[in-house]
Amino acid sequence: MIVVALPTALAGIVWMLFASNTTLSVPALTGAIMCMGVATANSILVISFARERLADGADPITAAIEAGSTRFRPVLMTALAMIIGMVPMAVEPSQNAPLGRAVIGGLLFATCATLFLVPTMFSVVHARDRKPVGASPMHPDPTAA
């Protein structure tokens, strides 16, 4: 589930490079690698919190909602720090401008996916894995005696 945000990061990279009329180059690919690392770290942050809540006994939907809302600020701060740091590089006409543009585009899309798509997928996947409360291998139906 952690890698769910990575295709959206790739879409953001492609979109930003296309919108800014920038060719795919080594600096752009370096920016893509940087973006993938930050997106993965943010997804790990959200999923690990959701798994902790699930282990504490919360249902998957509640765990996903709490993970998305509790980790909203740390994920947003990490992404915005990287985006704001890349703005000077992205706007100046230099050989490293594609790096900044790729990071900005990828993180814009990946951050949205991390905050909304990753918790949604977490709740969908874990809702299927949950067994009814009281069910055990010895007695599948707790009302049958």
C-alpha positions as CSV (number, residue, x, y, z in Angstrom):
1,M,0.0,0.0,0.0
2,I,3.0,2.3,0.5
3,V,3.7,2.4,-3.3
4,V,0.1,3.5,-4.1
5,A,1.3,7.1,-4.1
6,L,4.3,6.5,-6.4
7,P,2.3,6.3,-9.7
8,T,0.7,9.6,-8.9
9,A,4.1,11.1,-8.3
10,L,5.2,9.9,-11.7
11,A,2.1,11.5,-13.2
12,G,2.9,14.8,-11.4
13,I,6.5,14.7,-12.7
14,V,5.4,14.1,-16.3
15,W,2.7,16.7,-16.0
16,M,5.1,19.4,-14.7
17,L,7.7,18.6,-17.3
18,F,5.1,18.8,-20.0
19,A,3.5,22.0,-18.6
20,S,6.9,23.8,-18.3
21,N,8.1,22.5,-21.7
22,T,11.1,20.8,-20.1
23,T,12.7,17.8,-21.7
24,L,13.4,14.6,-19.8
25,S,17.1,14.7,-18.8
26,V,19.4,13.4,-16.1
27,P,18.6,16.2,-13.7
28,A,14.9,15.5,-14.2
29,L,15.4,11.9,-13.5
30,T,17.4,12.8,-10.4
31,G,14.5,14.9,-9.3
32,A,12.2,12.0,-9.9
33,I,14.3,9.8,-7.6
34,M,14.3,12.5,-4.9
35,C,10.5,12.9,-5.2
36,M,10.0,9.1,-5.0
37,G,12.0,9.0,-1.8
38,V,10.0,11.7,-0.1
39,A,6.7,10.3,-1.3
40,T,7.6,6.8,0.0
41,A,8.7,8.3,3.4
42,N,5.4,10.1,3.7
43,S,3.4,7.0,2.8
44,I,5.3,5.0,5.3
45,L,4.4,7.6,8.0
46,V,0.7,7.3,7.2
47,I,0.6,3.5,6.9
48,S,2.6,2.9,10.1
49,F,0.3,5.1,12.1
50,A,-2.8,3.4,10.6
51,R,-1.3,0.0,11.4
52,E,-0.7,1.1,15.0
53,R,-4.3,2.2,15.3
54,L,-5.5,-1.1,13.8
55,A,-3.4,-3.0,16.3
56,D,-5.0,-1.0,19.1
57,G,-8.3,-2.4,18.1
58,A,-9.7,0.3,15.8
59,D,-11.6,-0.7,12.7
60,P,-9.9,-0.2,9.4
61,I,-11.9,2.9,8.3
62,T,-11.4,4.6,11.7
63,A,-7.7,3.8,11.6
64,A,-7.3,5.2,8.1
65,I,-9.2,8.4,8.9
66,E,-7.2,9.0,12.1
67,A,-3.9,8.3,10.2
68,G,-4.8,10.7,7.4
69,S,-5.9,13.5,9.9
70,T,-3.2,13.0,12.5
71,R,-0.4,12.8,10.0
72,F,-1.7,15.5,7.7
73,R,0.5,18.2,9.1
74,P,3.8,16.2,9.2
75,V,3.3,15.0,5.6
76,L,2.3,18.5,4.4
77,M,5.3,20.1,6.2
78,T,7.7,17.6,4.6
79,A,6.4,18.1,1.1
80,L,6.1,21.9,1.4
81,A,9.6,22.2,2.7
82,M,10.9,20.3,-0.3
83,I,8.7,22.2,-2.8
84,I,9.6,25.6,-1.4
85,G,13.3,24.6,-1.4
86,M,13.0,23.7,-5.1
87,V,11.2,26.8,-6.3
88,P,14.4,28.9,-6.8
89,M,16.0,26.1,-8.8
90,A,12.9,25.5,-10.9
91,V,12.4,29.1,-11.9
92,E,15.9,30.1,-12.9
93,P,17.0,29.1,-16.4
94,S,19.9,26.7,-15.5
95,Q,20.8,23.2,-16.3
96,N,19.3,22.0,-12.9
97,A,15.9,23.6,-13.5
98,P,14.4,20.2,-14.6
99,L,15.4,18.7,-11.2
100,G,13.4,21.4,-9.3
101,R,10.4,21.1,-11.7
102,A,10.3,17.4,-11.5
103,V,10.3,17.4,-7.7
104,I,7.7,20.1,-7.4
105,G,5.3,18.4,-9.8
106,G,5.8,15.0,-8.4
107,L,5.3,16.1,-4.8
108,L,2.2,18.1,-5.5
109,F,0.5,15.0,-6.8
110,A,2.1,12.5,-4.4
111,T,1.2,14.5,-1.4
112,C,-2.5,14.5,-2.3
113,A,-2.3,10.8,-3.0
114,T,-0.5,10.2,0.4
115,L,-3.1,12.1,2.3
116,F,-6.3,10.7,0.6
117,L,-5.6,7.7,-1.7
118,V,-3.2,5.8,0.6
119,P,-5.6,5.8,3.7
120,T,-8.5,4.9,1.4
121,M,-6.7,1.9,0.0
122,F,-5.6,1.0,3.5
123,S,-9.2,0.9,4.7
124,V,-10.4,-1.1,1.6
125,V,-7.6,-3.7,1.9
126,H,-7.9,-4.2,5.6
127,A,-11.7,-4.2,5.7
128,R,-11.6,-7.4,3.6
129,D,-9.1,-9.0,6.0
130,R,-11.1,-8.4,9.2
131,K,-13.0,-11.3,10.7
132,P,-16.2,-10.8,12.6
133,V,-15.8,-10.1,16.3
134,G,-16.1,-13.3,18.3
135,A,-15.3,-15.7,15.5
136,S,-12.7,-18.3,16.2
137,P,-11.4,-21.4,14.4
138,M,-13.0,-23.7,17.0
139,H,-16.4,-22.1,16.9
140,P,-17.0,-20.1,13.8
141,D,-20.5,-18.9,14.9
142,P,-20.5,-17.6,18.4
143,T,-24.3,-17.9,18.7
144,A,-24.3,-21.6,17.9
145,A,-24.0,-23.8,21.0
